[in-house]
Amino acid sequence: MFLQNTTSSSLSTRSTKADSGLRPNLLQHNVKRRKAQSLSRIRPQASSASQEPVIDVSPTSPAPSRVRLITTDNCELGVSLYPNFGYKAAGGGGNGTVTDLGNGFLRVTWDIDTLVIPDLDWRTGSLFRLPIPPPINIAIKPQRLEGTIKQDTGEVALDFDCEFFFTLGPLYAAPPLVINTLLTTESTRGRFREANGSRLNGNSVRLVGTSNVPKTGDFLLDAFLMLPTDALAIMDAQMILE
């Protein structure tokens, strides 16, 4: 009887010691497992947070196929040694097509039939902030507008050909002034004129161009404008690729 009690007591003591030895091990195991689970949840988040933002350049993204040009009130025209005319060209512009040339270049070509450039007259033109006299009117007839856009920098270069028709009401109509220029977002320089453009940013762009204007053969106009001479165009516009 005493032996049985002693044995039972001994077994009980061993069991208690074994249990007390197992519990810390189980507790440590549970703590380690929870830490591992926590780390497994945290690590992917930390990894994704450290990655660079992903820009979608999927080939399925549609490339622009159309372009719209909208001219603004903040334009200027200059010729010879005269001060620049302020030119409110709002309402002008037109539609064109876009061709992807590869390597980040786009070819843009405007439909001349839709391209409208407002006349320079007393409503749109000013000199020293005063409207030009009402008899004076210069109609601008575009012949060509096409060129390239470099997408990664916003550089724009457009060949622009047009004719200027100078009239003084019904009293006088001069031969056309032929203008061939490169409109650029960079810088332009002629003999007497120079200007700096601004690259395409969003939809906003500032295009500048100088051109050598030859004589027209009309004595009055050639003398008044001191032809041949420089002409300068400064065009603030919205250029929208769609």
Phi, psi and omega in degrees: 000311178298323179295317180297316180296319180296318179296315180298318180296321180294316179296319180297318180296317179297318180298318180296316179296321180295317179297317181293332177283327182284324186299313176299323179296315178297319180298315178298320179297316180296319179298315179298319181295319179295320177298318180296318179295319179297316179295323180295331178278327184281320188303314179299324180294316179297321180295314182291328181291333183274354182281155176291148175301140182268127176258128183285108176243034182299137179297346178281347177295128184290133175281150179297143179237348181229154177223141176238136177245128178231114181278157185243182179284346188263060180241166179215152172227139178222151178212141177055221182263005180287154174298157179294143170278132166290140189222110177271093186263018179302141182097351177271173178128192181179182184249152179209183181248157180237133175237129179281116180270353184086167180057027176084008180256140175242139174262126181240134181224124181268145175281112184299330180293337179257353185276119183239130175237119184301148175297150171269110181214195185293339179278327186249341186248149178214153176226124188055038178068011176251140179301142177291152184302141185305327181295335185282130177215133176237109177272136183245116183248105181291142177249328181201139172212109181200157180171211187229155173234130174264111192295322187283340181245341183082009178291136179232137176221118185233130171279124183234118176243134179203174175232137176256129179247111184263126179225153171242079184057218179274000188276330188208135175225118183273158172300156183293143170271122182269123182241123173234117184216163172255112174276124186225156173272358181266235180237153179226147183212131172242199179291320184242347189236147173205156180196162177241139178263185176226134184291159180299121181226107191070245175247357186271140181208149175235116182252137179228150179200141173247153181213145172272122183261119181282171175295150179262343186092352177268116187301316183298310182292318180299320180288318183296319182266358180058047181283148359285149183201184179270149167235149182230135174238133174235117185237113169268129187209168169254128178239111189248119178264132184229000000 
